Amino acid sequence: MNNSLFAASASDLTIERIRALAARPDQVESLTLEFKREYSKSLLTTIAAMANTYGGLILVGINDKVETGTDRVVGTDAQETIDKVASGCREKFDPPWEPTFIPVPFDDDSGLSVVVIRVDANTAPRPLLIDLKAPIRLSGQNSTADRDRLLRLAREEPTASVLPMGQGLMAPHLNSDNEGRPTDDFVLRTGINLPMGDAAAWRPLSERAVDALARALNESALPGALRNLGQGAIDQFMGFRPLGHNRSRTARLVWQAVSRRPVEHPIKAIVTVTLPQVHGPVSAAPVASITVDVVSRVCRYTESMGNMSWEHRYPLPDLAVLCDGLLKALVDPKVVEEIARIADIDTALVAQPRELHLIADRPVVDLLSSTGLQEIPGAGASFGGIFRANPALDLRVAAERQEQADDWLRQLGLDAGLSGMETLVERYRATTPPPA
């Protein structure tokens, strides 16, 4: 799910973050999020429904509707609320099971709190029954599982309910020529895994849906970040469009910089949508994947110009813009909406990217501009790496997205055996307008 509060540590759950969440005009109740002003018996049904579906968050002490002139975050007595919910879970659930409770106190002397209830579908004993029924979660409301859904819940393997959070991507590889020599400077990969709705699990990809995703990508922040990476190496470009291996359950959308130089495409981005095959074990939960590969050959482009006295290296600002553009594109509401349409799921289930892969044809120390960086003696060479994201960051928020991009750049420098990256990042951000 794309709500960062689900993954945040208890110490990171502050009343300021909760107020910010409740104040967002686009943050409405969904498959994985519900607001409750106070304890009610329906709260237990919502817990069971989320446990039987994709999990989620219930925030007790928040009005479910926004009313002009009133504070949506009203608070509740944390201990009383937790005691009532825990008692109801023990008495009503079959088998008895409790979610995680985290009280978040107000920053005043009122004694009130917001109770965050985390429902992890991966740890719940599914199907979780209440009053001999198995509730399930629909968009912003609860329903009851029919016979087929109930049978699937009973048959699934213990790990079949896992909602992937964007991790576990396959590592990218460098393209090579006929003699096996790499033709790329580096390949950067990120992406997400996501669950599949009932219809998308069997139907082929729609041409209109794929074209709509291409349009959304072309209108996102990614093309601008790619052009910036070119450093003048782009004569023209061709936007995202189907190119190469496209099948009934695989879509491949490609953006290309076009040059008249020997290096025909100095920069290329490939977005691959892969739906699971229709065959497979019944107990396996179908999972789709979206991967984004950025292939850069700018160093080779400059070499092809014949100026051997100048060797191109990638400056930190260009990499910062690229990381931010990648992340911003994958949380762009239009892109998320088209991804959700392809997978036939609620937009709340489109995860945020939580992993970045980099593989280079040379040591990273030779890939980066050396200005402000210094090699650590004996640190050894690095040709890339796998960089995890902080799951507590909401990448839809510009400041938190910037924080994630900066963390990745600092890790890139450390893994490459370089000192000075932290200072470079700080200087760059100090002289750059805050991201939009």
C-alpha positions in Angstrom: 0.0 0.0 0.0 1.2 3.5 -0.6 0.6 4.9 2.9 3.9 5.4 4.6 2.5 5.4 8.1 2.0 1.6 7.7 5.8 1.1 7.5 6.9 3.9 9.9 8.4 3.0 13.2 6.4 3.9 16.3 8.9 6.7 17.1 8.2 8.2 13.7 4.5 8.3 14.2 3.9 11.8 15.4 0.7 13.8 15.7 2.1 16.3 13.1 2.3 13.5 10.5 -1.2 12.3 11.3 -2.6 15.8 11.0 -0.8 16.2 7.7 -2.3 13.0 6.4 -5.8 13.9 7.5 -5.5 17.4 5.9 -4.6 16.0 2.5 -7.6 16.6 0.2 -6.8 13.5 -1.8 -6.5 11.3 1.3 -9.9 9.6 1.5 -11.0 6.2 2.9 -9.9 3.4 0.6 -9.2 -0.3 0.5 -6.3 0.1 2.9 -7.3 3.2 5.0 -10.2 4.1 7.3 -10.9 6.9 9.8 -13.0 6.4 12.9 -14.0 9.1 15.3 -14.3 6.6 18.1 -14.7 2.9 18.9 -17.7 1.1 17.4 -18.6 -2.5 16.7 -18.1 -1.9 13.0 -14.4 -1.3 13.7 -14.0 -5.0 14.4 -15.6 -5.8 11.1 -13.2 -3.4 9.3 -10.2 -5.1 11.0 -11.3 -8.5 9.9 -12.1 -7.2 6.4 -8.6 -5.7 6.0 -7.0 -8.8 7.3 -8.8 -10.9 4.7 -7.9 -8.6 1.9 -4.7 -6.4 1.7 -4.2 -5.2 5.2 -4.3 -1.5 6.1 -4.5 1.3 8.6 -7.4 2.4 10.8 -7.0 5.7 12.6 -9.3 6.1 15.6 -9.8 9.7 16.7 -10.3 11.2 13.2 -13.6 12.2 11.6 -14.2 10.3 8.4 -15.5 13.5 6.8 -14.0 16.9 6.5 -16.2 19.7 7.7 -15.2 23.3 7.0 -14.0 25.2 10.0 -13.6 22.1 12.2 -10.5 20.1 13.1 -10.8 16.6 11.6 -8.4 15.2 14.2 -10.4 15.1 17.4 -8.6 12.4 19.4 -9.8 9.7 21.7 -8.9 8.0 25.0 -6.1 5.7 23.8 -6.2 3.1 26.6 -10.0 2.8 26.7 -10.1 2.4 22.9 -7.3 -0.2 22.8 -8.9 -2.2 25.6 -12.3 -2.3 23.8 -10.8 -3.3 20.4 -8.5 -5.9 21.9 -11.3 -7.4 24.0 -13.6 -7.5 20.9 -10.8 -9.2 18.8 -10.5 -11.9 21.4 -14.2 -12.5 21.8 -15.5 -12.0 18.3 -12.7 -13.3 15.9 -12.4 -16.9 14.9 -9.6 -17.6 15.5 -8.8 -14.9 18.1 -6.3 -12.4 16.7 -5.1 -8.9 17.4 -3.7 -6.2 15.1 -1.0 -3.8 16.2 -2.0 -0.8 18.3 0.1 2.4 18.4 -1.2 5.4 20.4 0.0 8.7 19.2 -0.6 11.4 21.8 -1.6 15.0 21.1 1.1 17.6 21.7 -0.9 19.4 24.4 -2.2 18.6 27.9 -5.5 17.2 26.7 -4.6 13.6 27.3 -6.1 12.7 23.9 -4.5 10.5 21.3 -5.0 9.1 17.8 -4.9 5.3 18.0 -3.2 3.8 14.9 -4.3 0.3 14.2 -2.1 -1.6 11.8 -3.7 -4.7 10.1 -1.0 -6.8 8.6 -2.6 -9.3 6.2 0.6 -11.3 6.2 0.3 -12.3 9.9 -3.4 -12.7 10.2 -4.9 -16.2 10.3 -6.9 -16.1 7.0 -9.8 -16.5 6.7 -10.5 -14.4 9.8 -14.1 -14.9 10.7 -16.5 -12.7 12.7 -20.0 -13.9 13.5 -19.3 -16.9 11.2 -18.7 -14.7 8.2 -15.5 -13.6 6.4 -15.7 -9.9 5.7 -13.5 -8.5 2.9 -12.5 -4.9 2.0 -13.8 -3.1 -1.0 -13.0 0.6 -1.9 -13.8 2.4 1.4 -16.3 -0.1 2.7 -16.7 -3.7 3.9 -18.5 -6.6 2.2 -18.7 -10.3 2.8 -16.7 -12.9 0.9 -18.7 -15.1 -1.4 -18.1 -18.9 -1.6 -15.3 -18.7 -4.2 -13.4 -15.9 -2.3 -13.8 -17.8 0.9 -12.4 -21.0 -0.7 -9.4 -19.0 -2.1 -8.6 -17.6 1.4 -8.8 -21.1 2.9 -6.5 -22.6 0.2 -3.9 -19.9 0.0 -0.4 -20.7 1.2 0.9 -18.8 4.2 2.8 -16.3 2.1 0.2 -16.0 -0.7 -1.3 -12.9 0.9 1.9 -10.8 0.8 1.3 -7.4 -0.7 4.7 -6.6 -2.3 6.1 -3.2 -1.4 8.2 -2.8 -4.6 11.2 -4.9 -3.4 12.6 -8.0 -4.9 13.3 -6.6 -8.4 15.5 -8.5 -10.7 18.9 -6.9 -11.2 19.4 -5.2 -14.6 22.1 -6.1 -17.0 24.4 -4.1 -19.3 23.8 -4.4 -23.1 26.9 -5.6 -25.0 28.1 -5.7 -28.6 28.8 -8.8 -30.7 32.2 -9.2 -29.0 30.7 -9.1 -25.5 31.8 -5.5 -24.7 29.4 -3.3 -22.7 27.7 -0.6 -24.8 26.2 1.2 -21.8 27.7 3.5 -19.2 25.2 2.4 -16.6 21.7 1.1 -16.2 19.5 2.4 -13.4 16.5 0.3 -12.4 13.6 0.8 -10.1 10.0 -0.4 -10.1 7.2 -1.9 -8.1 5.3 -5.2 -7.6 1.5 -5.0 -7.2 -1.4 -7.4 -6.6 -3.9 -8.2 -9.4 -7.6 -7.8 -9.4 -9.9 -10.6 -10.5 -10.4 -9.3 -14.1 -6.7 -8.4 -14.8 -5.6 -11.9 -13.6 -7.1 -13.5 -16.8 -7.6 -10.8 -19.4 -4.9 -9.6 -21.9 -3.5 -6.1 -21.8 -5.6 -3.5 -23.4 -4.0 -1.4 -26.2 -5.9 1.6 -25.0 -4.7 1.1 -21.4 -1.0 0.7 -22.5 -1.3 3.9 -24.7 -2.9 5.8 -21.7 0.1 4.7 -19.5 2.5 5.9 -22.2 0.7 9.3 -22.3 0.8 9.6 -18.5 4.6 8.8 -18.5 5.2 11.4 -21.2 3.5 14.0 -19.1 5.4 13.0 -15.9 8.7 14.3 -14.5 10.7 11.5 -16.1 11.2 12.8 -19.6 12.6 16.1 -18.3 15.0 14.3 -16.0 16.2 12.2 -18.9 16.8 15.2 -21.1 18.7 16.9 -18.3 21.0 13.8 -18.0 21.9 14.3 -21.7 24.0 17.4 -21.0 23.4 18.7 -24.6 23.8 15.2 -26.1 20.2 15.1 -27.3 19.3 16.4 -30.8 15.8 15.2 -30.4 13.8 12.5 -28.6 11.0 10.1 -29.1 8.5 9.8 -26.2 7.3 6.7 -24.5 5.7 4.3 -27.0 5.4 0.5 -27.5 8.6 -0.8 -28.9 10.2 -4.2 -29.0 8.8 -7.2 -27.1 5.1 -6.5 -26.6 2.7 -9.4 -26.0 -0.7 -10.1 -24.5 0.6 -9.9 -20.9 3.8 -7.8 -21.5 4.0 -4.2 -22.5 7.3 -2.5 -23.2 7.3 1.3 -23.5 10.4 3.1 -24.6 11.7 6.7 -24.5 14.7 7.4 -26.6 17.1 10.3 -27.1 18.0 10.5 -30.8 21.4 11.7 -32.0 23.1 11.9 -35.4 26.3 10.8 -33.8 27.6 7.2 -33.8 25.9 6.6 -30.5 22.3 6.6 -31.8 20.5 6.7 -28.5 22.7 8.3 -25.8 19.8 7.9 -23.3 17.0 5.5 -23.2 14.2 4.6 -20.7 12.3 1.4 -20.8 9.1 0.8 -18.8 8.1 -2.8 -18.7 4.7 -4.0 -17.5 4.5 -7.7 -16.8 1.3 -9.5 -15.9 1.5 -13.0 -14.5 0.6 -15.9 -16.8 -2.9 -17.3 -16.5 -1.6 -20.8 -15.5 -0.1 -21.6 -12.2 -1.1 -23.0 -8.8 -4.5 -21.8 -7.5 -3.0 -20.9 -4.1 -0.5 -18.4 -5.6 -1.6 -14.8 -5.4 -1.1 -13.2 -8.8 1.5 -10.4 -8.8 2.2 -8.0 -11.6 5.4 -5.9 -12.0 6.4 -2.5 -13.3 10.1 -1.9 -13.9 11.7 1.3 -15.1 15.2 1.1 -16.7 17.3 4.1 -17.5 20.1 3.3 -19.9 22.7 6.0 -20.3 25.5 6.2 -22.9 26.5 9.8 -22.5 30.2 9.0 -21.9 30.3 6.9 -25.1 28.5 9.7 -26.9 31.2 12.3 -25.9 33.9 9.8 -26.8 32.4 9.4 -30.3 32.9 13.2 -30.9 36.6 12.6 -31.1 37.7 15.1 -28.4 40.0 12.8 -26.4 41.2 15.7 -24.2 37.8 15.8 -22.4 36.2 12.8 -20.7 32.6 13.1 -19.6 31.7 12.2 -16.1 28.2 12.4 -14.5 27.8 15.4 -12.1 25.9 15.0 -8.9 23.1 17.4 -9.8 22.2 15.4 -12.9 22.0 12.2 -10.8 19.9 14.0 -8.2 17.4 15.2 -10.8 17.3 11.7 -12.3 16.5 10.0 -9.0 13.9 12.6 -8.1 12.3 12.3 -11.6 12.1 8.6 -11.4 10.4 8.6 -8.0 8.1 11.5 -8.9 7.0 9.7 -12.1 6.1 6.5 -10.2 3.9 8.4 -7.7 2.4 10.8 -10.2 -1.4 10.5 -9.8 -2.0 10.0 -13.5 0.7 7.3 -13.8 -0.7 5.5 -10.6 -4.2 5.7 -12.0 -3.2 4.0 -15.3 -1.2 1.3 -13.5 -4.1 0.6 -11.2 -6.4 0.4 -14.2 -4.1 -2.2 -15.9 -4.0 -4.3 -12.7 -7.7 -3.8 -12.0 -7.0 -2.6 -8.4 -7.6 0.4 -6.3 -5.0 3.2 -6.6 -4.3 2.7 -2.9 -2.7 -0.7 -3.7 -0.1 0.7 -6.1 3.0 0.6 -4.0 5.7 3.2 -4.0 9.2 2.3 -5.3 11.3 0.9 -2.5 14.4 -0.3 -4.3 17.0 1.1 -6.8 19.6 -0.9 -8.7 22.6 0.5 -10.4 25.1 -1.4 -12.6 27.9 0.3 -14.4 30.5 -0.7 -17.0 33.3 0.8 -14.9 34.0 1.6 -11.3 31.6 4.1 -10.0 34.5 6.3 -9.0 35.3 6.7 -12.7 31.6 7.3 -13.5 31.1 10.3 -11.3 32.5 13.8 -11.6 35.3 14.0 -9.1 34.7 17.6 -8.1 34.4 17.6 -4.3 34.9 13.9 -4.0 38.0 12.1 -2.8 38.9 8.4 -3.0 39.4 6.6 0.3 42.7 4.7 0.1 42.2 1.0 -0.2 38.4 1.2 -0.2 38.2 -1.0 -3.3 36.1 -0.6 -6.5 32.3 -0.7 -6.8 30.4 -1.2 -10.0 27.0 -0.3 -8.6 24.8 -1.7 -6.0 21.3 -2.2 -4.6 19.9 0.7 -2.6 16.8 0.2 -0.4 14.3 3.0 0.3 13.1 4.2 3.6 9.5 2.7 3.8 8.5 5.4 6.3 8.9 8.1 3.6 5.9 9.2 1.6 7.4 9.8 -1.9 4.3 11.8 -2.9 5.6 14.5 -0.6 8.4 16.6 -2.4 10.6 17.0 0.7 10.4 13.3 1.6 11.1 12.3 -2.0 14.1 14.6 -2.0 15.3 13.0 1.3 15.1 9.6 -0.3 17.1 10.7 -3.4 19.7 12.3 -1.2 20.0 9.1 0.8 20.6 7.1 -2.3 23.3 9.5 -3.5 25.1 9.4 -0.2 25.0 5.6 -0.3 26.3 5.6 -3.8 29.3 7.6 -2.8 30.0 5.5 0.3 29.8 2.2 -1.6 32.2 3.7 -4.2 34.8 4.3 -1.6 34.4 8.1 -1.8 34.3 10.8 0.8 32.7 14.2 0.3 29.3 13.1 -1.1 27.4 14.1 2.0 28.9 17.7 1.7 28.2 17.8 -2.0 24.6 16.9 -1.5 24.2 19.5 1.2 25.7 22.2 -1.0 23.6 21.2 -4.0 20.3 21.4 -2.0 21.3 24.7 -0.4 21.6 26.3 -3.8 18.7 24.5 -5.5 15.0 25.6 -5.2 12.9 23.2 -3.1 11.3 20.5 -5.3 7.7 21.0 -6.4 
